[in-house]
Amino acid sequence: MLAYFDGTKVARIPRNGYEQPTAVPKTARDVVEGAVRAAVSQGYLWLRNGPASILKDDVPSGVLTEQALLGPQPAAISPIDLLPESLPDAWQDGATTGIAVASALSAKAGVNLPWATVCAAIDGAIRTRMVERTEDSGPWPCDWSAAQTIHLRVPTEKPPVGPPVEVPTGAYAAQAELTTGEIQNLADEVASIVAAAVEHELKFVLRVEVDDPNLPDDVVNRINEALAKVAEGLRLEKRG
């Protein structure tokens, strides 16, 4: 980055079918470093230097050196990737900690992941009830210094089942409120279920529910865009 702004570089900017050479102006080192610090703090760049891995946080003094590597933020981590079957090295006797999850994910990725990325994955797992904080867990969310205090476990109780779906008298039906991970399990078993009921009429009835009367319109739109890819007419609408 420093070399790019040393006053000797020429950028080629696309202009109506051709490239226009444009000299990159020389920029003082402190200005470049200030822009990098701001980009890292705001989440536009991911900075790595030795064991340091920083994203959406202030860059500590002495970390921004000429050996520091800059790149786009790492890909988001699915909450499913935090579960014991996906990340066994982080779990022991059905429990884990924030720092254990961060260490195991980093080992799996082959690079120290920034806490912001790990934090987002843990937050998603908590919100989707794939994991829950234990009674002795520290407050959430937290910064990296408190990651060891975050104690997590797989929920011991199933979420409450909603009102039953009406089915014809004499028919067989199964109903449960599924977590995101259990929906993934269902997808894996659909072929087996269909094969077992091949000579009988089989139906799958889906209800998607968000228990928040003040759900923002942009969230509703994003969910409906995804649901439309599943089935025509499957839409999230406010009831009552």
N, C-alpha and C positions, 0 to 999 in steps of 0.2 A: 504493500500500500504506500509506504514511504517513497519507494522507488518510482511508483507511477506518478507521483506528484512532485518529482524532482526538477521539472521544467524541461526535460528532454524528450518526453513522450508525445506521440501524435495519435489522437483517437480518430477513428473513421466512422462518421455518423451517416446512416442511410438517409438519402434525400431523393425522393421521386425516381427510384430505380438506379441511383448511383451512390457512391460513398464519398462524402466530403471530408477531406483531411482537416482536422482541427487540433491545434496545439493545446495540450493540457497545461494550464498555467501552473507555474511553480507556487507551491503552497508551503508555508512554514510548518515545521514538524509539530509544534504545539497545537496548531489548528487541525492538522490531520488526526492527531491523537485525541483531541477533544471531540471530533466528529465520530471517531471509532468508539470512544467511551459512551457517547450518547446513543449510538446505534445498538451497542450491546445492552445498555440499560433499558432501552425501549423494546428490545426483542427482535430487532432487525438482523443482528449479527450474533453468532455464537463464538465466543473466544475461548481458546484452549492454550494452556502453557504449562507443560509438565502435568502435575496432578490437578491443577486449577481448571475448572470448567464452568464458565459464567454465561448466563443468559437471563435477561430481565432483572439484572441486579447491577449495582455499582461495581466498577472494576477497582480492586484494591491497589494501593500503591505498590509499585515494583512488579506487577504482573504483566502490564502492557509493555513488553520489550520487543526487540526486532525478531525474536524467535517465536513470538506468539502467533498462533494460527487463527485465522478468521474464516468463518463459513456461515451458510444459512443454518437456521435452527434445525435440530434433529426432528425426524418425523414423530408425530404424536403417537403415544403408546396406548393401545386399547386396554380398558380395564380388565378384559379377559386375560390379558398377558400377565396380570399380577396374581392370578389365582394359583393355589398350590400345585395343580397339575401342569401349569404352564411355567411356573417359576419355583420349582421344588427347593432350590438352594436357599431361598429366602425364608422358608417356613420350617418351624419346628414345633411338633405337637399341636398343630392347628393354629399357631400364632406367629406373628412376625412384627417387625418394627419398621419405621420409616427408613432408617439407615440401612437395614438389612435388604429392603426392597431396592433401594438406590444402588447398593453394592452389587446385588445379583443382576439387576437390569444392565448395569454398566459392564459387568463381566460377560453377559450374554451379547452385548453390542460390541464388545472389544474396545470400548473407549469410555472414559469417565463422562457420564451424562450430566447435564446441568440439573440442579435441583428443581428449577422451574418446570422442566419436562416431566420429571418424576412426580413432582407435586401435583401437576395436572392429572396424571394417570391415577394417583391415589385418590384425588378428589372425585374423579369420575367413578371410581370403584365404590366409594362411600355413598355417593348420590344415587347410584343404581343398585345399592344394597347388596353388592357382591361381597363387600367386606364391611365390617363395622369396628368402631373403636371400642376398646375394652374400658372397664370402669376406672382403671388406673392410668389410662392414656393421658398424655399432655394435651393442651388445647390445639385445635385445628382450625384454620391452616397455620403453618409455622414456617420459620426460615430454617436453613440448613443446620444451624447450630443447635436446634431443638429436635432434629429428626430422630434422635435416639429415644426421645420421650414419647413418640407416637407408637402406641401399641395397637395392633390390628388383629382381627380374627375373622374367620368365616362365620357368618350369622348362624347362631344355634337354633333359632326359631324361624319357621317359614312365615312369610308375610300373610296377612289375613286374606282369605278368599272372598271375592266379591259376590254380589247377588247371582244366584244360579241362572243359567240360560234355559229358557223354556224348551223342552224336548217332548216329542210325541210320547204318549203313554206306552210303556213296554220297551222303549228304546234304551240302549246303553249310552251313557255319556260320561266323560271325564272332564273335570274343570279344576284349574289351579291358577294362581297368580304366579307367573314365571319371572325369574330374574333374567337379565340379558344373557348370562351364561347358560341358563336352562333352555332359553330359546335356541341357542346354538346347538345344544344337545338334541332338541327336537328336530332341527333341520337335518342333523346327522342320522336320525332314526325314521324320518318320513318314509323312505323307501321300504323299510322293514314293516312299518305299520300298514302301508298300502298293500304290500305283498300278503300280509296275514289276512287282510280283509278283502282279498281280490274278488271273491264271489258275493260280496255284500256291499250295500250302498254305504259309503264312508264319506263323512263331511268334516271339514275343519272350520270352526267358527272363531273368528279373531275379534277381540276388542282391545283397542289401544286407548289408554286413559291417562290423562295428566291431571292430577288433583290440585289444580291451582286456578281459581276463578279470574286471576289477574295475569294470566299467561300473555306475554307480549306478542303482538301480531307477527313480528319477524320470526319468532320461535315457532308459532303455529304454521307459518308459511314454509319454513325449512322442513318441519316434520311432514307436512302434506306433500311436499315435493318428493320426499323419500318414499312415502306411502304410495304415491301414484305409480312408482316403479314396481310396486308389489302387485297391485290390482287396480283396475279402473274403478273409480267411484269410492275408493277407500280414502276417506278424509276425516280429519280431526275437526269436530264442530262443537261449539259450546252448547251444553244442554241446559234447559230451564231458563 
